[in-house]
Amino acid sequence: MAKKVNVNKDVCIGCGLCTGLLPSVFEFDDDGKAKANEVPAEDEGSIADVVAQCPVGAIEEE
């Protein structure tokens, strides 16, 4: 089963760490906050690292 991640827009500060670390999953939305796309199988192992590095804890893994 594919991993899913969510970005809490109320917490995200738009720093770009996640988009820099894993651009295949994260991108900026029109509001300047990060959003998560579907996680490709080859990037599933990297999700926990990105979640841990978010400076405000805005990324949640399901």
Sequence and secondary structure as in RCSB ss.txt:
>XXXX:A:sequence
MAKKVNVNKDVCIGCGLCTGLLPSVFEFDDDGKAKANEVPAEDEGSIADVVAQCPVGAIEEE
>XXXX:A:secstr
    EEE TTT     HHHHH TTTEEE TTS EEE    GGGGGGHHHHHHH TT  EEE 
